[in-house]
Amino acid sequence: MKKLLVIANLYHASPRIPNLLTYLSNYGWDISIVTVPLSKGAEEYLGFPMGFLEKAKIIEASYRGDIFWIWRKLFKLVGYKTDESITEQIKENFGITSKRSLVDALIKWYQTIYAYPDTERLWKEPALKAASNILREEHFDAILSSSPFPTSHIVAAELKRKYGICWLADLRDLWTQNHAYPYGSMRRYFEKKLENKILSHVDRMATVSDGLAKKQMDFQKRPVHVITNGFNPDHLNNPVAPLTKKLTITYTGKIYTDKQDPEKYLVVLANLISKKIINPSDIEVRFYGPCPNWFQDIVVKCHLRSIVKQYGTIPRYESLKKQRESHLLLLFNWEDPREKGVYTGKIFEYLSAQRPILATGGFHGSDLEKLLIETKAGDYASNDDEIEASMMSFYEEYKRSGKVFYKGDFNEINKYSYNEIAKKFTMLLDEMIQ
């Protein structure tokens, strides 16, 4: 049995890492994971796949928390909730609904100075200690580090240097080449040097799309393998869940400020209602996840408060249930034309729900559009006219039949199951350790 040591923060590397490792264990790998402490209920909240905790040994490297841990304690004393964004709570208390404010600027300044290379940097030493302890006791054939955060790769690089074990860096999110890199050019200059230094020790690198692989290869001038995100085949919507009575359109997950534009879709929907093409009593648009304060302003401006509902963050399994009962699944593509290679893990969850997907915004030629065409899982609507045409088509079908029919190509979709993704990782790991 080959042995793999994984360095990953499961709160941020889920669902990719738990699902991947569950199936990787079927291909001759014994797995141990060094991660942050898992709180009570983490298994349900993160949606660990069935059998994961039996197939993987979890080593919790204890630490106080990320760079905000002391602030959470202080704000808790004055009534703030520690399981929700402190920033958004402060803005809500002061009535701030703009996308950019003094509060945001102060948080960014704090992170620029203290979150180098990331907010989890305080976990480095505990993770190194925990990993070194197990490496002194057991033989491992390979190390897998997964982002976010770069700290996981820094720990893996030190282990590689110290113990000489083959190392695969899984850049699910890129580092300084990240589409959402939030800091200025000066910090990026120095951080690029750090990234090059750390990743110069790696044996193999992987990322989740062709576009991201090209971006990383252009930066580092070395091969980067493409292994996409996927879905758990146990989560397939089979047997098919009953649909809601209304034409329910569901979005699950975070909305990224200045990166995604939900306003495009909401404006089109409001116009279709004002033109009496869509009856508002027929439709509900649901958002599950941490919605920013500015989003509600858009809802109010579009006069959609009776239709668009925000339900906050829910456990992953509950999120999957909400997807399956929906007529349509909504996705906002990245708005920067330089990020055509970016798509979130959400798209693969949506594939497992086997409900039609409506992806809006962004630009044609993106990896997301190619995926939807390949799988026939839904529509890609970049601009207002395309969004309107798709919504009218879906609504007319709903009025005729009481539902929107799913037309996905299962043979193509099945290529993205985590069982198939695990096969690709196995091939890469086996090639690396030969």
Number of C-alpha atoms within 10 A of each C-alpha: 10 15 17 24 26 28 28 28 25 23 15 14 20 17 22 20 25 24 26 25 26 25 24 25 20 14 17 12 22 19 21 21 25 24 24 23 18 16 8 8 10 14 15 13 16 19 19 20 21 13 12 18 13 9 18 20 15 18 19 17 20 15 15 12 16 14 19 16 11 12 11 17 13 11 14 13 9 8 8 16 14 13 8 12 13 17 13 19 16 14 19 14 8 9 10 17 16 13 12 12 11 10 14 15 11 12 11 15 13 13 18 17 11 14 17 15 20 17 18 21 19 16 22 18 15 18 25 19 13 16 24 16 11 15 15 10 8 9 13 19 20 22 25 22 29 27 23 23 23 26 26 27 27 22 22 33 25 15 19 18 12 10 13 12 20 23 28 26 25 26 26 24 21 22 21 24 16 15 18 15 11 12 14 9 9 8 14 17 11 11 16 16 11 15 19 13 13 17 19 12 17 18 17 20 23 23 24 24 21 17 19 27 22 19 19 22 15 13 13 15 10 12 14 23 20 21 23 21 25 28 29 22 17 12 17 18 18 12 6 12 15 10 18 16 13 16 23 21 23 25 23 25 19 16 19 15 15 12 16 19 19 20 16 16 23 20 19 20 22 19 14 17 15 13 10 10 13 19 12 17 10 14 17 19 21 21 21 20 18 19 19 21 17 17 19 17 14 16 20 12 14 16 16 20 14 13 16 19 16 16 13 15 19 16 16 18 16 14 19 20 14 22 28 25 21 29 26 27 27 24 25 25 26 25 17 15 12 13 21 23 20 21 24 17 18 17 22 20 22 24 28 25 25 28 25 25 25 23 23 27 24 24 21 15 11 20 19 23 22 13 18 21 15 13 18 18 24 24 19 27 24 20 16 16 11 16 23 18 13 19 21 16 12 20 21 16 14 17 13 9 10 16 21 21 15 15 13 20 14 14 9 13 21 17 15 21 25 27 22 19 21 23 16 17 21 19 11 17 22 13 10 15 13 7
